[in-house]
Amino acid sequence: MMDTIKKTGLIVFAGSLIFSCAPVPKSNGNHGLPPGQVKKVTGSKSAKHYAPGQYKKSE
């Protein structure tokens, strides 16, 4: 009886470690669309505003 409880606890513990380390995808605010497609949808003349890393740094 105790051996079964220990095995079950070990399986639950190992499973929680595995699933807690799973990567969570981060949204860029474009709903999964590439910058050029967002540009078409919004009617903008440039896709620069929707591309990651293209924001002007304020110093």
N, CA, C and O atoms as a Maestro MAE file, in Angstrom:
{
 s_m_m2io_version
 :::
 2.0.0
}

f_m_ct {
 s_m_title
 :::
 protein
 m_atom[236] {
  # First column is atom index #
  i_m_mmod_type
  r_m_x_coord
  r_m_y_coord
  r_m_z_coord
  i_m_residue_number
  s_m_chain_name
  s_m_pdb_residue_name
  s_m_pdb_atom_name
  i_m_atomic_number
  :::
  1 25 0.833 -1.203 0.000 1 A "MET " " N  " 7
  2 3 0.000 0.000 0.000 1 A "MET " " CA " 6
  3 2 0.870 1.256 0.000 1 A "MET " " C  " 6
  4 15 0.665 2.155 -0.816 1 A "MET " " O  " 8
  5 25 1.831 1.319 0.904 2 A "MET " " N  " 7
  6 3 2.703 2.498 0.994 2 A "MET " " CA " 6
  7 2 3.584 2.617 -0.242 2 A "MET " " C  " 6
  8 15 3.903 3.719 -0.687 2 A "MET " " O  " 8
  9 25 3.975 1.462 -0.794 3 A "ASP " " N  " 7
  10 3 4.816 1.480 -1.989 3 A "ASP " " CA " 6
  11 2 4.054 2.098 -3.163 3 A "ASP " " C  " 6
  12 15 4.639 2.837 -3.955 3 A "ASP " " O  " 8
  13 25 2.780 1.809 -3.281 4 A "THR " " N  " 7
  14 3 1.946 2.368 -4.354 4 A "THR " " CA " 6
  15 2 1.777 3.870 -4.175 4 A "THR " " C  " 6
  16 15 1.808 4.619 -5.152 4 A "THR " " O  " 8
  17 25 1.600 4.314 -2.941 5 A "ILE " " N  " 7
  18 3 1.447 5.743 -2.664 5 A "ILE " " CA " 6
  19 2 2.735 6.489 -2.998 5 A "ILE " " C  " 6
  20 15 2.687 7.586 -3.555 5 A "ILE " " O  " 8
  21 25 3.871 5.914 -2.669 6 A "LYS " " N  " 7
  22 3 5.158 6.548 -2.967 6 A "LYS " " CA " 6
  23 2 5.377 6.649 -4.477 6 A "LYS " " C  " 6
  24 15 5.842 7.675 -4.973 6 A "LYS " " O  " 8
  25 25 5.039 5.583 -5.202 7 A "LYS " " N  " 7
  26 3 5.211 5.608 -6.660 7 A "LYS " " CA " 6
  27 2 4.292 6.651 -7.296 7 A "LYS " " C  " 6
  28 15 4.701 7.380 -8.200 7 A "LYS " " O  " 8
  29 25 3.052 6.717 -6.818 8 A "THR " " N  " 7
  30 3 2.103 7.692 -7.349 8 A "THR " " CA " 6
  31 2 2.575 9.116 -7.065 8 A "THR " " C  " 6
  32 15 2.505 9.987 -7.933 8 A "THR " " O  " 8
  33 25 3.054 9.344 -5.846 9 A "GLY " " N  " 7
  34 3 3.571 10.661 -5.486 9 A "GLY " " CA " 6
  35 2 4.766 11.057 -6.329 9 A "GLY " " C  " 6
  36 15 4.894 12.210 -6.739 9 A "GLY " " O  " 8
  37 25 5.644 10.093 -6.585 10 A "LEU " " N  " 7
  38 3 6.827 10.356 -7.402 10 A "LEU " " CA " 6
  39 2 6.424 10.700 -8.840 10 A "LEU " " C  " 6
  40 15 7.000 11.605 -9.444 10 A "LEU " " O  " 8
  41 25 5.450 9.989 -9.384 11 A "ILE " " N  " 7
  42 3 4.980 10.262 -10.747 11 A "ILE " " CA " 6
  43 2 4.346 11.651 -10.835 11 A "ILE " " C  " 6
  44 15 4.591 12.391 -11.787 11 A "ILE " " O  " 8
  45 25 3.529 12.000 -9.838 12 A "VAL " " N  " 7
  46 3 2.895 13.325 -9.825 12 A "VAL " " CA " 6
  47 2 3.951 14.412 -9.704 12 A "VAL " " C  " 6
  48 15 3.863 15.434 -10.385 12 A "VAL " " O  " 8
  49 25 4.944 14.210 -8.852 13 A "PHE " " N  " 7
  50 3 6.020 15.190 -8.663 13 A "PHE " " CA " 6
  51 2 6.826 15.370 -9.947 13 A "PHE " " C  " 6
  52 15 7.114 16.498 -10.347 13 A "PHE " " O  " 8
  53 25 7.191 14.262 -10.594 14 A "ALA " " N  " 7
  54 3 7.969 14.338 -11.835 14 A "ALA " " CA " 6
  55 2 7.147 15.019 -12.928 14 A "ALA " " C  " 6
  56 15 7.684 15.819 -13.695 14 A "ALA " " O  " 8
  57 25 5.857 14.714 -13.007 15 A "GLY " " N  " 7
  58 3 5.000 15.338 -14.006 15 A "GLY " " CA " 6
  59 2 4.873 16.829 -13.789 15 A "GLY " " C  " 6
  60 15 4.870 17.602 -14.747 15 A "GLY " " O  " 8
  61 25 4.768 17.240 -12.532 16 A "SER " " N  " 7
  62 3 4.652 18.675 -12.260 16 A "SER " " CA " 6
  63 2 5.945 19.410 -12.614 16 A "SER " " C  " 6
  64 15 5.900 20.554 -13.066 16 A "SER " " O  " 8
  65 25 7.085 18.769 -12.416 17 A "LEU " " N  " 7
  66 3 8.353 19.397 -12.814 17 A "LEU " " CA " 6
  67 2 8.443 19.556 -14.330 17 A "LEU " " C  " 6
  68 15 8.881 20.590 -14.833 17 A "LEU " " O  " 8
  69 25 8.028 18.531 -15.038 18 A "ILE " " N  " 7
  70 3 8.109 18.577 -16.501 18 A "ILE " " CA " 6
  71 2 7.179 19.655 -17.059 18 A "ILE " " C  " 6
  72 15 7.589 20.437 -17.917 18 A "ILE " " O  " 8
  73 25 5.939 19.705 -16.584 19 A "PHE " " N  " 7
  74 3 4.983 20.655 -17.139 19 A "PHE " " CA " 6
  75 2 5.205 22.079 -16.642 19 A "PHE " " C  " 6
  76 15 4.750 23.021 -17.291 19 A "PHE " " O  " 8
  77 25 5.879 22.266 -15.529 20 A "SER " " N  " 7
  78 3 6.140 23.624 -15.059 20 A "SER " " CA " 6
  79 2 7.261 24.282 -15.866 20 A "SER " " C  " 6
  80 15 7.371 25.508 -15.886 20 A "SER " " O  " 8
  81 25 8.084 23.481 -16.525 21 A "CYS " " N  " 7
  82 3 9.197 24.018 -17.313 21 A "CYS " " CA " 6
  83 2 8.839 24.189 -18.786 21 A "CYS " " C  " 6
  84 15 9.701 24.560 -19.583 21 A "CYS " " O  " 8
  85 25 7.608 23.933 -19.161 22 A "ALA " " N  " 7
  86 3 7.207 24.060 -20.562 22 A "ALA " " CA " 6
  87 2 7.221 25.531 -20.974 22 A "ALA " " C  " 6
  88 15 6.741 26.383 -20.226 22 A "ALA " " O  " 8
  89 25 7.767 25.844 -22.162 23 A "PRO " " N  " 7
  90 3 7.804 27.238 -22.618 23 A "PRO " " CA " 6
  91 2 6.403 27.752 -22.947 23 A "PRO " " C  " 6
  92 15 5.559 27.014 -23.454 23 A "PRO " " O  " 8
  93 25 6.178 29.019 -22.651 24 A "VAL " " N  " 7
  94 3 4.900 29.662 -22.943 24 A "VAL " " CA " 6
  95 2 5.137 30.652 -24.077 24 A "VAL " " C  " 6
  96 15 5.932 31.579 -23.923 24 A "VAL " " O  " 8
  97 25 4.462 30.474 -25.216 25 A "PRO " " N  " 7
  98 3 4.692 31.404 -26.322 25 A "PRO " " CA " 6
  99 2 4.239 32.819 -25.971 25 A "PRO " " C  " 6
  100 15 3.181 33.020 -25.375 25 A "PRO " " O  " 8
  101 25 5.061 33.791 -26.352 26 A "LYS " " N  " 7
  102 3 4.777 35.189 -26.048 26 A "LYS " " CA " 6
  103 2 4.235 35.872 -27.299 26 A "LYS " " C  " 6
  104 15 4.839 35.787 -28.369 26 A "LYS " " O  " 8
  105 25 3.122 36.533 -27.168 27 A "SER " " N  " 7
  106 3 2.513 37.212 -28.300 27 A "SER " " CA " 6
  107 2 3.206 38.555 -28.540 27 A "SER " " C  " 6
  108 15 3.605 39.237 -27.595 27 A "SER " " O  " 8
  109 25 3.343 38.923 -29.811 28 A "ASN " " N  " 7
  110 3 3.938 40.224 -30.136 28 A "ASN " " CA " 6
  111 2 2.872 41.275 -30.398 28 A "ASN " " C  " 6
  112 15 3.195 42.387 -30.818 28 A "ASN " " O  " 8
  113 25 1.612 40.945 -30.160 29 A "GLY " " N  " 7
  114 3 0.534 41.906 -30.356 29 A "GLY " " CA " 6
  115 2 -0.025 41.923 -31.760 29 A "GLY " " C  " 6
  116 15 -0.956 42.678 -32.040 29 A "GLY " " O  " 8
  117 25 0.521 41.105 -32.656 30 A "ASN " " N  " 7
  118 3 0.063 41.068 -34.040 30 A "ASN " " CA " 6
  119 2 -0.882 39.901 -34.290 30 A "ASN " " C  " 6
  120 15 -1.196 39.606 -35.443 30 A "ASN " " O  " 8
  121 25 -1.330 39.250 -33.267 31 A "HIS " " N  " 7
  122 3 -2.237 38.096 -33.369 31 A "HIS " " CA " 6
  123 2 -1.650 37.001 -34.239 31 A "HIS " " C  " 6
  124 15 -2.384 36.317 -34.952 31 A "HIS " " O  " 8
  125 25 -0.339 36.824 -34.190 32 A "GLY " " N  " 7
  126 3 0.317 35.752 -34.928 32 A "GLY " " CA " 6
  127 2 0.600 36.058 -36.388 32 A "GLY " " C  " 6
  128 15 1.117 35.199 -37.102 32 A "GLY " " O  " 8
  129 25 0.279 37.247 -36.846 33 A "LEU " " N  " 7
  130 3 0.524 37.604 -38.242 33 A "LEU " " CA " 6
  131 2 1.908 38.234 -38.393 33 A "LEU " " C  " 6
  132 15 2.376 38.921 -37.485 33 A "LEU " " O  " 8
  133 25 2.565 38.005 -39.534 34 A "PRO " " N  " 7
  134 3 3.834 38.681 -39.787 34 A "PRO " " CA " 6
  135 2 3.606 40.177 -40.032 34 A "PRO " " C  " 6
  136 15 2.499 40.580 -40.388 34 A "PRO " " O  " 8
  137 25 4.639 41.000 -39.846 35 A "PRO " " N  " 7
  138 3 4.487 42.450 -39.966 35 A "PRO " " CA " 6
  139 2 3.893 42.919 -41.290 35 A "PRO " " C  " 6
  140 15 3.116 43.874 -41.309 35 A "PRO " " O  " 8
  141 25 4.246 42.261 -42.402 36 A "GLY " " N  " 7
  142 3 3.718 42.679 -43.700 36 A "GLY " " CA " 6
  143 2 2.215 42.468 -43.810 36 A "GLY " " C  " 6
  144 15 1.515 43.274 -44.422 36 A "GLY " " O  " 8
  145 25 1.718 41.387 -43.218 37 A "GLN " " N  " 7
  146 3 0.279 41.128 -43.256 37 A "GLN " " CA " 6
  147 2 -0.480 42.121 -42.385 37 A "GLN " " C  " 6
  148 15 -1.572 42.557 -42.748 37 A "GLN " " O  " 8
  149 25 0.092 42.481 -41.235 38 A "VAL " " N  " 7
  150 3 -0.550 43.476 -40.364 38 A "VAL " " CA " 6
  151 2 -0.607 44.817 -41.075 38 A "VAL " " C  " 6
  152 15 -1.584 45.556 -40.951 38 A "VAL " " O  " 8
  153 25 0.449 45.127 -41.824 39 A "LYS " " N  " 7
  154 3 0.480 46.374 -42.599 39 A "LYS " " CA " 6
  155 2 -0.661 46.412 -43.610 39 A "LYS " " C  " 6
  156 15 -1.312 47.443 -43.781 39 A "LYS " " O  " 8
  157 25 -0.903 45.279 -44.282 40 A "LYS " " N  " 7
  158 3 -1.992 45.209 -45.259 40 A "LYS " " CA " 6
  159 2 -3.350 45.396 -44.589 40 A "LYS " " C  " 6
  160 15 -4.214 46.105 -45.105 40 A "LYS " " O  " 8
  161 25 -3.530 44.755 -43.438 41 A "VAL " " N  " 7
  162 3 -4.815 44.822 -42.746 41 A "VAL " " CA " 6
  163 2 -5.100 46.238 -42.264 41 A "VAL " " C  " 6
  164 15 -6.225 46.722 -42.384 41 A "VAL " " O  " 8
  165 25 -4.077 46.908 -41.715 42 A "THR " " N  " 7
  166 3 -4.286 48.239 -41.153 42 A "THR " " CA " 6
  167 2 -4.238 49.337 -42.217 42 A "THR " " C  " 6
  168 15 -4.696 50.453 -41.975 42 A "THR " " O  " 8
  169 25 -3.687 49.028 -43.389 43 A "GLY " " N  " 7
  170 3 -3.600 50.031 -44.451 43 A "GLY " " CA " 6
  171 2 -2.429 50.974 -44.281 43 A "GLY " " C  " 6
  172 15 -2.384 52.028 -44.916 43 A "GLY " " O  " 8
  173 25 -1.485 50.613 -43.437 44 A "SER " " N  " 7
  174 3 -0.316 51.453 -43.191 44 A "SER " " CA " 6
  175 2 0.626 51.395 -44.392 44 A "SER " " C  " 6
  176 15 0.574 50.453 -45.182 44 A "SER " " O  " 8
  177 25 1.487 52.408 -44.527 45 A "LYS " " N  " 7
  178 3 2.441 52.438 -45.637 45 A "LYS " " CA " 6
  179 2 3.736 51.704 -45.290 45 A "LYS " " C  " 6
  180 15 4.518 51.376 -46.183 45 A "LYS " " O  " 8
  181 25 3.968 51.443 -44.001 46 A "SER " " N  " 7
  182 3 5.199 50.788 -43.585 46 A "SER " " CA " 6
  183 2 4.904 49.699 -42.553 46 A "SER " " C  " 6
  184 15 4.050 49.858 -41.680 46 A "SER " " O  " 8
  185 25 5.635 48.591 -42.678 47 A "ALA " " N  " 7
  186 3 5.482 47.492 -41.717 47 A "ALA " " CA " 6
  187 2 6.448 47.645 -40.552 47 A "ALA " " C  " 6
  188 15 6.457 46.823 -39.636 47 A "ALA " " O  " 8
  189 25 7.262 48.695 -40.586 48 A "LYS " " N  " 7
  190 3 8.286 48.896 -39.565 48 A "LYS " " CA " 6
  191 2 7.694 49.001 -38.164 48 A "LYS " " C  " 6
  192 15 8.304 48.542 -37.199 48 A "LYS " " O  " 8
  193 25 6.522 49.595 -38.046 49 A "HIS " " N  " 7
  194 3 5.909 49.788 -36.738 49 A "HIS " " CA " 6
  195 2 5.430 48.473 -36.128 49 A "HIS " " C  " 6
  196 15 5.212 48.398 -34.918 49 A "HIS " " O  " 8
  197 25 5.264 47.441 -36.943 50 A "TYR " " N  " 7
  198 3 4.744 46.167 -36.468 50 A "TYR " " CA " 6
  199 2 5.826 45.106 -36.329 50 A "TYR " " C  " 6
  200 15 5.549 44.006 -35.852 50 A "TYR " " O  " 8
  201 25 7.059 45.416 -36.738 51 A "ALA " " N  " 7
  202 3 8.157 44.455 -36.682 51 A "ALA " " CA " 6
  203 2 8.872 44.544 -35.340 51 A "ALA " " C  " 6
  204 15 9.139 45.640 -34.849 51 A "ALA " " O  " 8
  205 25 9.186 43.385 -34.742 52 A "PRO " " N  " 7
  206 3 9.917 43.416 -33.473 52 A "PRO " " CA " 6
  207 2 11.335 43.935 -33.688 52 A "PRO " " C  " 6
  208 15 11.978 43.611 -34.687 52 A "PRO " " O  " 8
  209 25 11.805 44.724 -32.768 53 A "GLY " " N  " 7
  210 3 13.157 45.262 -32.857 53 A "GLY " " CA " 6
  211 2 13.257 46.519 -33.695 53 A "GLY " " C  " 6
  212 15 14.360 47.028 -33.891 53 A "GLY " " O  " 8
  213 25 12.164 47.034 -34.192 54 A "GLN " " N  " 7
  214 3 12.199 48.223 -35.031 54 A "GLN " " CA " 6
  215 2 11.685 49.456 -34.304 54 A "GLN " " C  " 6
  216 15 11.362 50.460 -34.938 54 A "GLN " " O  " 8
  217 25 11.609 49.391 -33.006 55 A "TYR " " N  " 7
  218 3 11.109 50.525 -32.225 55 A "TYR " " CA " 6
  219 2 12.256 51.469 -31.925 55 A "TYR " " C  " 6
  220 15 13.361 51.018 -31.621 55 A "TYR " " O  " 8
  221 25 12.021 52.761 -32.001 56 A "LYS " " N  " 7
  222 3 13.053 53.750 -31.734 56 A "LYS " " CA " 6
  223 2 13.345 53.760 -30.241 56 A "LYS " " C  " 6
  224 15 12.435 53.836 -29.415 56 A "LYS " " O  " 8
  225 25 14.617 53.683 -29.913 57 A "LYS " " N  " 7
  226 3 15.023 53.699 -28.508 57 A "LYS " " CA " 6
  227 2 15.033 55.133 -28.002 57 A "LYS " " C  " 6
  228 15 15.578 56.025 -28.652 57 A "LYS " " O  " 8
  229 25 14.437 55.345 -26.857 58 A "SER " " N  " 7
  230 3 14.461 56.695 -26.270 58 A "SER " " CA " 6
  231 2 15.566 56.761 -25.221 58 A "SER " " C  " 6
  232 15 15.529 56.054 -24.214 58 A "SER " " O  " 8
  233 25 16.521 57.600 -25.469 59 A "GLU " " N  " 7
  234 3 17.653 57.752 -24.515 59 A "GLU " " CA " 6
  235 2 17.740 59.163 -24.029 59 A "GLU " " C  " 6
  236 15 18.617 59.488 -23.229 59 A "GLU " " O  " 8
  :::
 }
 m_bond[235] {
  # First column is bond index #
  i_m_from
  i_m_to
  i_m_order
  :::
  1 1 2 1
  2 2 3 1
  3 3 4 2
  4 3 5 1
  5 5 6 1
  6 6 7 1
  7 7 8 2
  8 7 9 1
  9 9 10 1
  10 10 11 1
  11 11 12 2
  12 11 13 1
  13 13 14 1
  14 14 15 1
  15 15 16 2
  16 15 17 1
  17 17 18 1
  18 18 19 1
  19 19 20 2
  20 19 21 1
  21 21 22 1
  22 22 23 1
  23 23 24 2
  24 23 25 1
  25 25 26 1
  26 26 27 1
  27 27 28 2
  28 27 29 1
  29 29 30 1
  30 30 31 1
  31 31 32 2
  32 31 33 1
  33 33 34 1
  34 34 35 1
  35 35 36 2
  36 35 37 1
  37 37 38 1
  38 38 39 1
  39 39 40 2
  40 39 41 1
  41 41 42 1
  42 42 43 1
  43 43 44 2
  44 43 45 1
  45 45 46 1
  46 46 47 1
  47 47 48 2
  48 47 49 1
  49 49 50 1
  50 50 51 1
  51 51 52 2
  52 51 53 1
  53 53 54 1
  54 54 55 1
  55 55 56 2
  56 55 57 1
  57 57 58 1
  58 58 59 1
  59 59 60 2
  60 59 61 1
  61 61 62 1
  62 62 63 1
  63 63 64 2
  64 63 65 1
  65 65 66 1
  66 66 67 1
  67 67 68 2
  68 67 69 1
  69 69 70 1
  70 70 71 1
  71 71 72 2
  72 71 73 1
  73 73 74 1
  74 74 75 1
  75 75 76 2
  76 75 77 1
  77 77 78 1
  78 78 79 1
  79 79 80 2
  80 79 81 1
  81 81 82 1
  82 82 83 1
  83 83 84 2
  84 83 85 1
  85 85 86 1
  86 86 87 1
  87 87 88 2
  88 87 89 1
  89 89 90 1
  90 90 91 1
  91 91 92 2
  92 91 93 1
  93 93 94 1
  94 94 95 1
  95 95 96 2
  96 95 97 1
  97 97 98 1
  98 98 99 1
  99 99 100 2
  100 99 101 1
  101 101 102 1
  102 102 103 1
  103 103 104 2
  104 103 105 1
  105 105 106 1
  106 106 107 1
  107 107 108 2
  108 107 109 1
  109 109 110 1
  110 110 111 1
  111 111 112 2
  112 111 113 1
  113 113 114 1
  114 114 115 1
  115 115 116 2
  116 115 117 1
  117 117 118 1
  118 118 119 1
  119 119 120 2
  120 119 121 1
  121 121 122 1
  122 122 123 1
  123 123 124 2
  124 123 125 1
  125 125 126 1
  126 126 127 1
  127 127 128 2
  128 127 129 1
  129 129 130 1
  130 130 131 1
  131 131 132 2
  132 131 133 1
  133 133 134 1
  134 134 135 1
  135 135 136 2
  136 135 137 1
  137 137 138 1
  138 138 139 1
  139 139 140 2
  140 139 141 1
  141 141 142 1
  142 142 143 1
  143 143 144 2
  144 143 145 1
  145 145 146 1
  146 146 147 1
  147 147 148 2
  148 147 149 1
  149 149 150 1
  150 150 151 1
  151 151 152 2
  152 151 153 1
  153 153 154 1
  154 154 155 1
  155 155 156 2
  156 155 157 1
  157 157 158 1
  158 158 159 1
  159 159 160 2
  160 159 161 1
  161 161 162 1
  162 162 163 1
  163 163 164 2
  164 163 165 1
  165 165 166 1
  166 166 167 1
  167 167 168 2
  168 167 169 1
  169 169 170 1
  170 170 171 1
  171 171 172 2
  172 171 173 1
  173 173 174 1
  174 174 175 1
  175 175 176 2
  176 175 177 1
  177 177 178 1
  178 178 179 1
  179 179 180 2
  180 179 181 1
  181 181 182 1
  182 182 183 1
  183 183 184 2
  184 183 185 1
  185 185 186 1
  186 186 187 1
  187 187 188 2
  188 187 189 1
  189 189 190 1
  190 190 191 1
  191 191 192 2
  192 191 193 1
  193 193 194 1
  194 194 195 1
  195 195 196 2
  196 195 197 1
  197 197 198 1
  198 198 199 1
  199 199 200 2
  200 199 201 1
  201 201 202 1
  202 202 203 1
  203 203 204 2
  204 203 205 1
  205 205 206 1
  206 206 207 1
  207 207 208 2
  208 207 209 1
  209 209 210 1
  210 210 211 1
  211 211 212 2
  212 211 213 1
  213 213 214 1
  214 214 215 1
  215 215 216 2
  216 215 217 1
  217 217 218 1
  218 218 219 1
  219 219 220 2
  220 219 221 1
  221 221 222 1
  222 222 223 1
  223 223 224 2
  224 223 225 1
  225 225 226 1
  226 226 227 1
  227 227 228 2
  228 227 229 1
  229 229 230 1
  230 230 231 1
  231 231 232 2
  232 231 233 1
  233 233 234 1
  234 234 235 1
  235 235 236 2
  :::
 }
}
